[in-house]
Amino acid sequence: MIIGIADLGDRDVQALIAYHQQAMQAGSPPGHSFALDLSGLIDPAVTLWDARMDDRVVGIGAIKRLTEKQCEIKSMRTHPDFLRRGIAARLLEVIIDHARSEGITRLSLETGSGPLFEPALAMYRKRGFANGDAFGDYQLTEFNQCLHLQLV
């Protein structure tokens, strides 16, 4: 597997972003999906990586810089044909390493709640993320939760 900065003009990257949007909207009540679409990922505060196997895009993951010391993890998604192969975990490692190298002291994320989100939540918790307060413009509801990882 090769992980690198994603090309937002790549059709395979765009297709996985679109799939991520659809899956998040399908798994969340109306108005409770905050996944970035292509226009949101173009933001210069966002860095998007892709994971490739045999030139096929098998995963994406992004961070958005919120402040000098805090980033938010966005748009983590593994292609459905490649689930349970460690792709998201490897992308997360790259994101955490990048954040540390940039002097980030806190990584945060907002995600859904319920059975559909349990595999991702288990991955985050295994790497030290813990439930915490809402951040940015998010508000906690019965449909979502915020997790944080201190990097120092």
C-alpha positions as CSV (number, residue, x, y, z in Angstrom):
1,M,0.0,0.0,0.0
2,I,1.2,3.5,-0.9
3,I,-0.1,6.5,1.0
4,G,0.4,10.0,-0.4
5,I,-1.2,13.4,-0.8
6,A,-4.3,12.9,-2.9
7,D,-4.9,14.6,-6.2
8,L,-8.4,16.1,-6.0
9,G,-8.6,16.0,-9.8
10,D,-8.2,12.2,-9.8
11,R,-11.5,10.6,-10.7
12,D,-11.0,7.6,-8.4
13,V,-10.3,10.0,-5.5
14,Q,-13.5,12.0,-6.4
15,A,-15.5,8.7,-6.6
16,L,-14.4,7.7,-3.1
17,I,-15.2,11.2,-1.8
18,A,-18.7,11.0,-3.3
19,Y,-19.2,7.5,-1.9
20,H,-18.1,8.8,1.5
21,Q,-20.7,11.6,1.3
22,Q,-23.5,9.2,0.3
23,A,-22.6,6.7,3.1
24,M,-22.5,9.4,5.8
25,Q,-25.8,10.8,4.6
26,A,-27.4,7.3,4.5
27,G,-26.1,6.5,8.1
28,S,-27.0,9.8,9.7
29,P,-30.4,11.6,10.3
30,P,-31.0,14.5,8.0
31,G,-28.9,17.5,8.9
32,H,-26.4,15.4,11.0
33,S,-23.8,14.5,8.4
34,F,-20.8,16.9,8.4
35,A,-18.6,15.0,5.9
36,L,-16.7,17.3,3.5
37,D,-17.6,17.1,-0.1
38,L,-15.1,17.9,-2.9
39,S,-15.7,21.6,-2.5
40,G,-14.9,21.4,1.3
41,L,-11.7,19.4,0.7
42,I,-10.4,22.1,-1.7
43,D,-10.0,24.4,1.4
44,P,-6.3,25.2,1.8
45,A,-6.6,24.4,5.5
46,V,-7.3,20.7,4.5
47,T,-4.8,18.1,3.6
48,L,-6.1,14.9,2.0
49,W,-4.2,11.6,1.6
50,D,-5.1,8.6,-0.4
51,A,-4.1,5.0,0.0
52,R,-3.5,3.0,-3.2
53,M,-3.0,-0.6,-3.9
54,D,-2.1,-1.5,-7.5
55,D,-3.0,2.0,-8.6
56,R,-6.4,1.7,-7.1
57,V,-7.6,4.2,-4.6
58,V,-8.6,2.1,-1.5
59,G,-8.9,4.8,1.2
60,I,-8.9,8.5,1.9
61,G,-8.3,10.5,5.1
62,A,-7.9,14.2,5.7
63,I,-7.2,16.7,8.4
64,K,-8.4,20.3,8.6
65,R,-6.3,22.8,10.6
66,L,-8.6,24.6,13.1
67,T,-6.0,26.6,15.0
68,E,-2.2,26.7,15.2
69,K,-2.3,23.7,17.6
70,Q,-5.5,21.8,16.7
71,C,-6.6,19.8,13.7
72,E,-9.8,18.0,12.9
73,I,-9.8,14.6,11.2
74,K,-12.2,14.6,8.2
75,S,-13.3,12.2,5.5
76,M,-11.8,8.9,6.7
77,R,-13.2,6.2,4.4
78,T,-12.0,2.8,3.1
79,H,-13.3,1.6,-0.2
80,P,-16.0,-1.1,0.6
81,D,-14.1,-3.7,-1.4
82,F,-11.1,-3.3,1.0
83,L,-12.5,-3.2,4.5
84,R,-10.8,-4.9,7.4
85,R,-7.3,-4.8,5.8
86,G,-5.8,-2.1,8.0
87,I,-6.1,0.7,5.4
88,A,-7.9,3.2,7.7
89,A,-5.5,2.4,10.5
90,R,-2.5,3.1,8.3
91,L,-4.1,6.3,7.0
92,L,-4.7,7.4,10.6
93,E,-1.0,6.7,11.5
94,V,0.1,8.9,8.6
95,I,-2.3,11.7,9.8
96,I,-1.1,11.5,13.4
97,D,2.5,11.5,12.3
98,H,1.9,14.5,10.1
99,A,0.1,16.4,12.8
100,R,3.0,15.8,15.2
101,S,5.5,17.0,12.6
102,E,3.4,20.2,12.2
103,G,3.4,20.9,16.0
104,I,-0.2,20.0,16.4
105,T,-1.0,19.1,20.1
106,R,-4.6,18.0,19.7
107,L,-6.4,16.0,17.1
108,S,-10.2,16.1,17.2
109,L,-13.0,14.5,15.2
110,E,-16.8,14.5,15.1
111,T,-18.5,11.3,14.1
112,G,-21.8,9.6,14.3
113,S,-23.1,7.2,17.0
114,G,-24.7,3.8,16.7
115,P,-23.7,0.4,15.4
116,L,-22.6,1.6,11.9
117,F,-19.9,3.7,13.5
118,E,-18.5,1.2,16.0
119,P,-15.7,-0.2,13.8
120,A,-14.3,3.3,13.3
121,L,-14.8,4.2,16.9
122,A,-12.9,1.1,18.0
123,M,-10.0,2.1,15.7
124,Y,-9.8,5.6,17.1
125,R,-10.1,4.5,20.7
126,K,-7.4,1.9,20.2
127,R,-5.1,4.7,19.3
128,G,-5.9,6.8,22.3
129,F,-8.8,9.0,21.2
130,A,-11.3,9.6,24.0
131,N,-14.8,11.1,24.0
132,G,-14.9,14.7,24.9
133,D,-16.6,18.1,24.5
134,A,-17.9,19.5,21.3
135,F,-15.5,21.7,19.4
136,G,-15.7,24.2,16.6
137,D,-19.3,24.7,15.4
138,Y,-20.4,21.2,16.5
139,Q,-23.0,20.5,19.1
140,L,-23.3,17.1,20.7
141,T,-26.6,15.3,20.1
142,E,-27.9,11.8,20.4
143,F,-26.6,11.2,16.8
144,N,-23.0,12.3,17.2
145,Q,-20.0,12.4,19.4
146,C,-16.6,14.1,19.5
147,L,-13.3,12.4,20.2
148,H,-9.9,14.0,21.0
149,L,-6.3,12.8,21.1
150,Q,-3.6,14.8,22.9
151,L,-0.4,14.6,21.0
152,V,1.9,16.0,23.8
